[in-house]
């Protein structure tokens, strides 16, 4: 399998066109065993040719309390056991929330605490890229980016990203310091007006878009039933689009996508990832996986070439189906 690579934003780093999200390895009631998680990570990293890297996406809070930093310590164990893989990985970490919470706090004091915690937990692997997970309404984004720029000068990490920001906020952030990437949700059922604005603005500014949840957190695969949604053991069971009253309506959209994927002889997952990848050379789909077979399926979507006819049929399905429920429960900050 040969996966194309792209330059990450204004950096000189070449990353594969598909990234690897690690959230579901630890943000569930029972963590994925190390052996399985390590095999999943290696499956992606093995696809990187010399001079290329795979963007591994993690966060300071990708686990339930009291061990919220478990995703980073998982990576620490991986790179301790397999140090030869360090040069193949670009580790991107979200932080900047209050200790043991998901409340944004991008004050200088808390950003220092957050970055130091991530650096310590990830060792021996160096932290490559840091993002504030959400915009803190109490701190101008210019101030938060300026604080992170100081940490770059100190050598704590190399690159700055932003997450869940509007196009206007991205533009403001990029005036303070070069932004390597903007992480937003992009999929056939998450392609609203602000999504399109961010993708366009990122292209103008030379910023990569790291597009998380390209398969709708698994819903768009068509393999999730009402029963196994309720039994996922993770936060998806609390999301509006996954609730029982929304299931049948949203399943109709999945069925419309399945008509295209069946015609092409591929899975819905590969179709959705390929569609996200088609949105521009600067758009890097970020599917998550915790098993090697899923990792390889996700990366293989980069080999799918959608025709104009395919794209038109997918886009027609997007326009003609109203998705029931928001991306997150009410009260979660979006588009900061």
N, C-alpha and C positions, 0 to 999 in steps of 0.2 A: 504494500500500500504506500503510495507516494502522496503526501499531503502538501499542498502549496504553502508557502510562508509569506508573511507580509511584515512591513516595518511597523513597529509599535509607535504610533504617534510621531513626535519630533525626535525620538531617540534613534540610535543606530542599531537597535536590537531587532533581530528577525525572529518572529514568533510564528508558530503554525497558525493557519487560518481558523482552526478550531481550538478553543481553550477547554480546560477541565475544571469544573466546579466540584468542590469537595464537601460541601455542606452536609449532604445526607449521610456521610460516613459517621458523623458524630451527633448531629442535631436530631436525635430520636431517643426513645426510651432505652434501647439497647444499642450500643455502638457496634459498628461493623468490626469484626475481628481484624487485628493487624495484618495477618497473613493475606486476607482477602483485600483489604484496603491497599496494602503495598503492591499486590499484583495488579490492581486496577490502575494505580498511579504509574507503575512501570510500563503497562501496556501503552499508555499515551506517550511517555517519555522516550520509549524505544523507537517511536516514529520520527523523532527529530534527527535530522542529518547534522553532520558537523557544522557549527556556526549557527544552528537554529536552536530555539528554545520552545518549550510548551508553557503557556501561561497557566499556572495553578492558582486557583482562586480560593482564598480562605478568609477567616475573620477572627477577631478577638473573642467573639461571642457565639460561635457556631456549635453550641452545646447547651444543654439545660443546666441551670444552677444546681449545685454550687461549683461545677467544674466547667464554666463557660469557655475556657481557653483550650479545651481538649482537642479541637481541630488542629491547633498549632503544635501542641505537644505530640500529636500523631505524626505530623510532618517532621518534627525533630527526631522522633524514633526512626522514621523512614530514612532520613539523610544520615543519621548515625550509622545505620546498618548498610546503607548503599551510598557512600560518599561520592562514588564515581558518577552519580546522577545529578549532582549539584549544578554542574555547568549546563545541563540540558533544561533546567527549570528556571522560570521567572516567577517568583512567588509574590502574588499580589494579596495584600491583607487589608481588610476593612477594620476600622476602629473608631475612636473618637466618641464613644458613648460613655456615660457615667459608669463607674465600677459596678459590675454584676447587674447591669440593667441594659435596656435598649434605648434609653433616653439620650438624645444627642447632647454632647457637652464638648464643644471645641474650644474651650478656654485654653490658654497656653499651658496652664498647670495640668489640666486633664489630658491634653494631647501629649505632653511629655510623659505622663504616667502611662498612657495607652501605648505609645510607641516603645517605651522602655519595656513594658510587659510583653509586647509582641516580639521584640528583639530577643529577650531572654528566653521566651518559650520556644521560639523557632530554632535557636542555636542547636547544632553548629551551622545550619544554613543561614546565610545572610538574608535579611529582609530586603527585597528588591524594590517593591513598590508599595506605598501606603496611601489609603484613601480614607477620608472621613465618610462613615457609612451613610450619614444623613446630614443635611444642613441644620445647624443649630440656629433657631430663630433669634437667640440672644447674642449671637456673634456674627458680624458681617463676614461673608465668605472671603473677602479680601484679607481680613485679619487672620482667619484660619489658614489660608494658603501661605501667607507670609510666615506664620509660625512653622509650618511644615517645611518651607524653603530654608529656614534656619537649620532644621534638623538634617536636611540634605547636605548643607555646607559642613555640618559636624560629622558627616559620614554615617549617620544612622541608617539611612536607606538611600537609594539612587533616584527614584522617580516618584512623582506625585500624580494621583488620580482623583477623580471625584465620582460620587455615586448618587443616583436618584436626584439629579439636579435638572432644572429647567434650562432651556437654551440660553436665556438671558444670564442665568447664574454661571453657566459654563463660560460664557463670553467674559464675564467679570473676573472669574478665576484665572482665565488664561492671560489676562493683562498683568497679573502679579508674578506668575512663574509659569514656565512651560508645563502643560498638562499632558501626560502620556496617554491617558484614556479616561473615558467617561463610562461608568457602568450603569446601564439602565435595562429595564425589562423590555424585551422585544420578542414577539412571536405573532403568529397569525391571529391570535385572540387578544394581543396586547400591542396594538398598532394605532394608538390614538393620535390626535393632532400634535400634542406636545412631543410624543415619541418621534414623529417625522421631523419636527422642528429641531430636536436635538441632533438627530442623524445628519441633517443638512448643515447645521451650524458646526458640528464636529468636523465634517469634511472641509468646510471653509477654513477652519482654524488649524487643520492638520492634526487633529486629535482622533485616536482610535475609539471606536464604540465597542465596548465589551458587553455583548447582548445576553443578559442572563435569562434563564427560564425560556429558552427557545421552543421547548415542547410543552409549555404551559404547566410546568411542575408535574409532568407526567400525564396530565389529563388528555392532552391532544394525541397521545399514543393510541387511544381507543381501547386500552387494555385494563383501565381502572373501572371497576364496578362500584356500585353504591356501598356494597359490603366492605370491599378492601380499602375504599377511601376512609371509611369510619375506623378501620383497623390499621391505618398506616403507622400509628405510633409516633407521628410527627405533627408539625404545625399545620400541615395542609388540611387536616380535618376541621380547622377553625376558619379557613378561608371562605369568603362568601360564594365564590364560584364552585366550590366543592360541596356545598350544602345540598341536602336531598331535594329541596324545592327548586334548585337551579339545575340539577343534574340532567333531566330530560331535555330541557331547552338547549343546554350547552352541548349535549351529546349529538344533537342534530348537526351542529357545526363540525364536530369531529367526523361524523358520517360523510359530510360533504367533502372534507379533505381526503377521506379514505377512498373516494371515487378516483381521485387523481393518483394517489399512491398505489392503488391496485392496478390502475392502467399502466403505471411505470414499473411495476414489479418491485416496489420498495416499501419499507415500513412508513407509517405516519411520522415516526420520529425522524427518520432520515429526510423525509419530505420537508418537515418544518425547519430543520436545521439548514437544509439547502436553501430554502426560501429566505431565511434570515441572512445567510451568507451572500445571497444575490443582491442585497440592498446596497452593496458598495464594497470596494476593496478595503475600505477602512473599518468595516463592520465584522467583528469577530464573534461568532456564536459561542456562548458559554453554557453548554449542557452539563448537567451533573451526572456522575455515575460513581457507584461504589463496588462494581464488579467488572472484571476485565472484559467480559463479552460485551457489556454495555459500552464501555469505554471505546472499544474498537468499532462498534456500530456507530457511535456518535462521530468519531473521527472520519469514518468512511463516507459520511455525508458530504465531505468536501469533494468527493469524486463525482457527485451527482450534478449533472448539468441540466438545469431546467430550461425548456424552450420558452419562447414567447407565448405559445399556446398554453403551456403548463402554468406559467405565471399569471396569465389572464384568467384561467379557471380558478386558481387559488384566490386571486384578488376579487373575483366575482363572488366567491363564497364569503370572503371577509365582509364585503359590502352588504350582502343580502341576509346575513345572520346577525341578529342582535345578541350579544353575550350578556347573560344574566348574572349580576353580581360584580362587585368591584374587585380590583387586584388584591387588596388587603382589607382587613376589617376597618370599620370607621374609627378615625382617631390616629391611624398610622400616618406619619408625615410623608407626603409624596411631592415630587417636583419642587424641591426646595429652591 
